[in-house]
Amino acid sequence: MNITIKQVQLTDQDQLEQLWYLQHIAYRLEAALIGFDQIPPLLENMDDLSKCKEIVYGIFAEEELIAALSYTIDNNELDIARVVVHPDWHRKGMARRLLQHVFALYPEHLFSVWAAEKNTPACELYRSVGFVPRMKQEVAPGVWLQCYEK
């Protein structure tokens, strides 16, 4: 199977649809895990997604999008906005591959990412690739996000 990392083009209808579908599958699982279903990407429609200003890289198995990471850049700071992996590809290193790809593209940047404290797999992944916790924010009663920086 041919697995490649490439930039996702939000102007490409097929890639846009695949990203929207992938993020809905992934964030529904996270919502169940953390007990909170108001995760912003779950509230987006495809038109919202097509207008986002994020740069998106994806891992494709043949032509199927199986994982994606998006980010914004402001000067020397890169803020990771989304990291999603299809459940069939969980625990196979796809998110780590995407993170390492972006680290290699921007070796001199400061990286930040937010994760729900109850999303243990995400928090463990970020720590394992060098992120350290910096601050927390309660976004809803009992729902805490942790900011990590690298």
N, C-alpha and C positions, 0 to 999 in steps of 0.2 A: 504494500500500500504506500502510495506517495503522500508524505506528510510535509507540508511547507508552511513557512511563516511569510505572510505578505500583508501589506497595508490593505485594510478594508475600505472600499470606496462607497461612501454613503450616497453617492449619486447613482450607483449601480443598483437597480431595483432588486435584483436577486440577492446581492450581498446585504443590502439593507434589510430585506425580509428575513434572511437567515440570522442576522444579528439580533433583530427584534425577537424572533422566535427563541433563539438561544438565551438571551437575557431573561426572557419570561420564564423559561424552564428553570434556569439557575436561580433567579431571585425568588421564585415561588418556593424552592427548596430552602433557601436561606430564611425566608419569611416563616416557614414552619419551624425551622431550627431555633430561631430567636424569639418566636412568639409575637411577631410584628409584621403586618402585611402592608404597611404604607411606605415601603421602600420606593424612593422616587422612580427608578427605572421601570417598576411594575405599573406605574401610573402613566407612563409615556405611551403615546400611539406612534405609529410609524412616521407620521408627519413631524412630530416632536423630535424623534430620533434623527430624522434626515436633516434637521436644522441645527443639531448640536454642533458646537465648535470644537469637539474633541478629535484628536488624531487617534485612529483605531488600527491596531494590528491584530491579525487573527491567525490561528493555526487551522489549516485546511487539510482534511483527509480526502485526497482527490479534490473534488470541488465542494465538499461539505464543510461548512464552518463548525469546528468542534470546540473552539476556545477563542476568547477575545480579551483584549486589554485596551482600554482607552485612557487618554491623558490630555492635559492641557499644559502649556508651557508659558511661564511669565518670567522673562529675563533668565536667570540661572536656576529657577525652581520649576520642577516638573511635578504636577499633582496627578496622581493616578485616580481616575474617576470610576472605572468599572473593571472588574476582573471576573469573567464568567467562563465556566467550563461545562460542557454537556455532561450529564450524569454518567453516560456510558464511558466517559474518559476521565472520571474522577480517579485520583490517586495514581495517575500515570505520568505525572510531571509536566502537564501541559501549562499550568499557571506559572510554574517555576521557569519553564522555557521562555514564556512570553516576558516575564520580568527580566530574565538575563538578557534577552534580546534588546529590550529598551535600555537596560543599564549599559550595554555595549554601544548603543547609538549615542548616548549622552553621558559619557564617563565623568564629566566635571560638574554635573548638575546635582542639586539637592532634591531628593525624592521624598514625597509624602503620600500617604494613603490612609484612609479611614476604614475601620472595620468594626462591626458590631462585636462587643466583648463576648457575647454568647456564641459567636461564630468561631469556635475553637480551631477548626482546620485552617481558616484564613489567618487568624492571629499567629498560629504556629508557623505557617508558611512565611509570613512576613518577617518574623524573628529569625527564621532559619537562613534567610538571604541577607541578613544584616540590618534590618530595620530595628529601631528601638522605640519604645512607647514614649510619647511626649506629653500629651494632654488627653483629657476625656471630656465628653459632652453628653448630657442627657437630652435626647431628641424627642422622647415621649416618656411618660411615666414608666420607669423601670427598664427603659431601652437606652443603653449607654454605647456610644461610639468611642473608639480609641483611635487617636491619631498616631501614626508611626512615621518616623523619618529615617532616611539613610543618606 
